[in-house]
Amino acid sequence: MGRLTIKEVGDLTKSGILDEKAIQELESKGLVGTRNRGTKYYLKNGKGKVYPQLYFKGLGKQTKPSGKMKDFRDEFNKLLEKFGIKE
């Protein structure tokens, strides 16, 4: 079974299917995701949509991004907001 996203858990809570106790149990078993998904932006080209993305090759799960990498990501996100179209 896959993980529920934070948005899915919120939707299930709003509809009354899940309560706080059930959410805590799902989180303790690792069945709820731990991050929010960001807004998707795209750019139009002649044939459709292109989704820009930023990836640091070699970073891996064991290492943390440096301060410069975080600053770079913030600037990249500002460019997406400026030139991209929100999905």
mmCIF file of the C-alpha atoms, coordinates in Angstrom:
data_MODEL
# 
_entry.id   MODEL 
# 
loop_
_atom_site.group_PDB 
_atom_site.id 
_atom_site.type_symbol 
_atom_site.label_atom_id 
_atom_site.label_alt_id 
_atom_site.label_comp_id 
_atom_site.label_asym_id 
_atom_site.label_entity_id 
_atom_site.label_seq_id 
_atom_site.pdbx_PDB_ins_code 
_atom_site.Cartn_x 
_atom_site.Cartn_y 
_atom_site.Cartn_z 
_atom_site.occupancy 
_atom_site.B_iso_or_equiv 
_atom_site.pdbx_formal_charge 
_atom_site.auth_seq_id 
_atom_site.auth_comp_id 
_atom_site.auth_asym_id 
_atom_site.auth_atom_id 
_atom_site.pdbx_PDB_model_num 
ATOM 1  C CA . MET A 1 1  ? 0.000   0.000  0.000   1.00 0.00 ? 1  MET A CA 1 
ATOM 2  C CA . GLY A 1 2  ? 1.298   3.468  -0.862  1.00 0.00 ? 2  GLY A CA 1 
ATOM 3  C CA . ARG A 1 3  ? 1.525   6.518  1.334   1.00 0.00 ? 3  ARG A CA 1 
ATOM 4  C CA . LEU A 1 4  ? -1.191  9.116  1.636   1.00 0.00 ? 4  LEU A CA 1 
ATOM 5  C CA . THR A 1 5  ? -0.176  12.657 0.827   1.00 0.00 ? 5  THR A CA 1 
ATOM 6  C CA . ILE A 1 6  ? -0.643  15.444 3.347   1.00 0.00 ? 6  ILE A CA 1 
ATOM 7  C CA . LYS A 1 7  ? -3.318  16.924 1.068   1.00 0.00 ? 7  LYS A CA 1 
ATOM 8  C CA . GLU A 1 8  ? -5.211  13.612 0.901   1.00 0.00 ? 8  GLU A CA 1 
ATOM 9  C CA . VAL A 1 9  ? -5.166  13.325 4.700   1.00 0.00 ? 9  VAL A CA 1 
ATOM 10 C CA . GLY A 1 10 ? -6.485  16.891 4.954   1.00 0.00 ? 10 GLY A CA 1 
ATOM 11 C CA . ASP A 1 11 ? -9.281  16.131 2.496   1.00 0.00 ? 11 ASP A CA 1 
ATOM 12 C CA . LEU A 1 12 ? -10.234 12.955 4.364   1.00 0.00 ? 12 LEU A CA 1 
ATOM 13 C CA . THR A 1 13 ? -10.281 14.867 7.651   1.00 0.00 ? 13 THR A CA 1 
ATOM 14 C CA . LYS A 1 14 ? -12.505 17.611 6.204   1.00 0.00 ? 14 LYS A CA 1 
ATOM 15 C CA . SER A 1 15 ? -14.958 15.024 4.902   1.00 0.00 ? 15 SER A CA 1 
ATOM 16 C CA . GLY A 1 16 ? -15.106 13.340 8.325   1.00 0.00 ? 16 GLY A CA 1 
ATOM 17 C CA . ILE A 1 17 ? -13.542 10.022 7.314   1.00 0.00 ? 17 ILE A CA 1 
ATOM 18 C CA . LEU A 1 18 ? -10.410 10.439 9.469   1.00 0.00 ? 18 LEU A CA 1 
ATOM 19 C CA . ASP A 1 19 ? -10.109 11.838 12.968  1.00 0.00 ? 19 ASP A CA 1 
ATOM 20 C CA . GLU A 1 20 ? -6.986  13.017 14.828  1.00 0.00 ? 20 GLU A CA 1 
ATOM 21 C CA . LYS A 1 21 ? -6.414  9.629  16.486  1.00 0.00 ? 21 LYS A CA 1 
ATOM 22 C CA . ALA A 1 22 ? -6.508  7.813  13.133  1.00 0.00 ? 22 ALA A CA 1 
ATOM 23 C CA . ILE A 1 23 ? -4.114  10.342 11.597  1.00 0.00 ? 23 ILE A CA 1 
ATOM 24 C CA . GLN A 1 24 ? -1.612  9.865  14.434  1.00 0.00 ? 24 GLN A CA 1 
ATOM 25 C CA . GLU A 1 25 ? -1.781  6.092  14.011  1.00 0.00 ? 25 GLU A CA 1 
ATOM 26 C CA . LEU A 1 26 ? -1.190  6.366  10.252  1.00 0.00 ? 26 LEU A CA 1 
ATOM 27 C CA . GLU A 1 27 ? 1.759   8.714  10.845  1.00 0.00 ? 27 GLU A CA 1 
ATOM 28 C CA . SER A 1 28 ? 3.294   6.375  13.436  1.00 0.00 ? 28 SER A CA 1 
ATOM 29 C CA . LYS A 1 29 ? 3.139   3.510  10.927  1.00 0.00 ? 29 LYS A CA 1 
ATOM 30 C CA . GLY A 1 30 ? 4.748   5.654  8.218   1.00 0.00 ? 30 GLY A CA 1 
ATOM 31 C CA . LEU A 1 31 ? 1.692   5.638  5.958   1.00 0.00 ? 31 LEU A CA 1 
ATOM 32 C CA . VAL A 1 32 ? 1.483   9.425  5.583   1.00 0.00 ? 32 VAL A CA 1 
ATOM 33 C CA . GLY A 1 33 ? 3.915   11.462 3.519   1.00 0.00 ? 33 GLY A CA 1 
ATOM 34 C CA . THR A 1 34 ? 6.104   14.009 5.278   1.00 0.00 ? 34 THR A CA 1 
ATOM 35 C CA . ARG A 1 35 ? 6.300   16.837 2.765   1.00 0.00 ? 35 ARG A CA 1 
ATOM 36 C CA . ASN A 1 36 ? 3.927   19.129 0.965   1.00 0.00 ? 36 ASN A CA 1 
ATOM 37 C CA . ARG A 1 37 ? 4.028   19.161 -2.767  1.00 0.00 ? 37 ARG A CA 1 
ATOM 38 C CA . GLY A 1 38 ? 4.709   22.541 -4.255  1.00 0.00 ? 38 GLY A CA 1 
ATOM 39 C CA . THR A 1 39 ? 2.802   24.344 -6.926  1.00 0.00 ? 39 THR A CA 1 
ATOM 40 C CA . LYS A 1 40 ? 3.594   23.116 -10.421 1.00 0.00 ? 40 LYS A CA 1 
ATOM 41 C CA . TYR A 1 41 ? 4.602   25.613 -13.059 1.00 0.00 ? 41 TYR A CA 1 
ATOM 42 C CA . TYR A 1 42 ? 4.930   25.056 -16.765 1.00 0.00 ? 42 TYR A CA 1 
ATOM 43 C CA . LEU A 1 43 ? 6.044   26.947 -19.854 1.00 0.00 ? 43 LEU A CA 1 
ATOM 44 C CA . LYS A 1 44 ? 4.333   26.675 -23.213 1.00 0.00 ? 44 LYS A CA 1 
ATOM 45 C CA . ASN A 1 45 ? 6.207   25.606 -26.306 1.00 0.00 ? 45 ASN A CA 1 
ATOM 46 C CA . GLY A 1 46 ? 4.963   24.924 -29.805 1.00 0.00 ? 46 GLY A CA 1 
ATOM 47 C CA . LYS A 1 47 ? 3.629   21.467 -29.020 1.00 0.00 ? 47 LYS A CA 1 
ATOM 48 C CA . GLY A 1 48 ? 2.433   21.683 -25.423 1.00 0.00 ? 48 GLY A CA 1 
ATOM 49 C CA . LYS A 1 49 ? 3.719   22.192 -21.921 1.00 0.00 ? 49 LYS A CA 1 
ATOM 50 C CA . VAL A 1 50 ? 7.264   21.984 -20.564 1.00 0.00 ? 50 VAL A CA 1 
ATOM 51 C CA . TYR A 1 51 ? 7.821   21.563 -16.816 1.00 0.00 ? 51 TYR A CA 1 
ATOM 52 C CA . PRO A 1 52 ? 11.113  23.094 -15.620 1.00 0.00 ? 52 PRO A CA 1 
ATOM 53 C CA . GLN A 1 53 ? 12.803  21.434 -12.663 1.00 0.00 ? 53 GLN A CA 1 
ATOM 54 C CA . LEU A 1 54 ? 15.918  21.839 -10.563 1.00 0.00 ? 54 LEU A CA 1 
ATOM 55 C CA . TYR A 1 55 ? 18.011  18.839 -9.581  1.00 0.00 ? 55 TYR A CA 1 
ATOM 56 C CA . PHE A 1 56 ? 21.355  18.660 -7.787  1.00 0.00 ? 56 PHE A CA 1 
ATOM 57 C CA . LYS A 1 57 ? 23.097  15.579 -9.167  1.00 0.00 ? 57 LYS A CA 1 
ATOM 58 C CA . GLY A 1 58 ? 25.072  13.713 -6.510  1.00 0.00 ? 58 GLY A CA 1 
ATOM 59 C CA . LEU A 1 59 ? 23.294  15.205 -3.499  1.00 0.00 ? 59 LEU A CA 1 
ATOM 60 C CA . GLY A 1 60 ? 21.678  11.947 -2.381  1.00 0.00 ? 60 GLY A CA 1 
ATOM 61 C CA . LYS A 1 61 ? 19.569  11.223 0.672   1.00 0.00 ? 61 LYS A CA 1 
ATOM 62 C CA . GLN A 1 62 ? 22.431  11.172 3.171   1.00 0.00 ? 62 GLN A CA 1 
ATOM 63 C CA . THR A 1 63 ? 23.664  14.723 2.570   1.00 0.00 ? 63 THR A CA 1 
ATOM 64 C CA . LYS A 1 64 ? 21.946  18.047 3.196   1.00 0.00 ? 64 LYS A CA 1 
ATOM 65 C CA . PRO A 1 65 ? 21.844  20.970 0.740   1.00 0.00 ? 65 PRO A CA 1 
ATOM 66 C CA . SER A 1 66 ? 24.271  23.789 1.517   1.00 0.00 ? 66 SER A CA 1 
ATOM 67 C CA . GLY A 1 67 ? 23.255  27.389 2.105   1.00 0.00 ? 67 GLY A CA 1 
ATOM 68 C CA . LYS A 1 68 ? 24.229  28.353 -1.429  1.00 0.00 ? 68 LYS A CA 1 
ATOM 69 C CA . MET A 1 69 ? 22.124  25.521 -2.797  1.00 0.00 ? 69 MET A CA 1 
ATOM 70 C CA . LYS A 1 70 ? 19.104  26.725 -0.798  1.00 0.00 ? 70 LYS A CA 1 
ATOM 71 C CA . ASP A 1 71 ? 19.649  30.287 -2.042  1.00 0.00 ? 71 ASP A CA 1 
ATOM 72 C CA . PHE A 1 72 ? 19.909  28.981 -5.612  1.00 0.00 ? 72 PHE A CA 1 
ATOM 73 C CA . ARG A 1 73 ? 16.644  27.039 -5.201  1.00 0.00 ? 73 ARG A CA 1 
ATOM 74 C CA . ASP A 1 74 ? 14.896  30.159 -3.846  1.00 0.00 ? 74 ASP A CA 1 
ATOM 75 C CA . GLU A 1 75 ? 16.035  32.171 -6.869  1.00 0.00 ? 75 GLU A CA 1 
ATOM 76 C CA . PHE A 1 76 ? 14.929  29.350 -9.195  1.00 0.00 ? 76 PHE A CA 1 
ATOM 77 C CA . ASN A 1 77 ? 11.480  29.375 -7.575  1.00 0.00 ? 77 ASN A CA 1 
ATOM 78 C CA . LYS A 1 78 ? 11.240  33.155 -8.043  1.00 0.00 ? 78 LYS A CA 1 
ATOM 79 C CA . LEU A 1 79 ? 11.989  32.683 -11.738 1.00 0.00 ? 79 LEU A CA 1 
ATOM 80 C CA . LEU A 1 80 ? 9.286   30.024 -11.985 1.00 0.00 ? 80 LEU A CA 1 
ATOM 81 C CA . GLU A 1 81 ? 6.773   32.402 -10.427 1.00 0.00 ? 81 GLU A CA 1 
ATOM 82 C CA . LYS A 1 82 ? 7.839   35.177 -12.794 1.00 0.00 ? 82 LYS A CA 1 
ATOM 83 C CA . PHE A 1 83 ? 7.931   33.280 -16.106 1.00 0.00 ? 83 PHE A CA 1 
ATOM 84 C CA . GLY A 1 84 ? 5.910   30.110 -15.454 1.00 0.00 ? 84 GLY A CA 1 
ATOM 85 C CA . ILE A 1 85 ? 2.189   29.453 -15.615 1.00 0.00 ? 85 ILE A CA 1 
ATOM 86 C CA . LYS A 1 86 ? 0.613   27.976 -12.490 1.00 0.00 ? 86 LYS A CA 1 
ATOM 87 C CA . GLU A 1 87 ? -1.090  24.640 -13.024 1.00 0.00 ? 87 GLU A CA 1 
# 
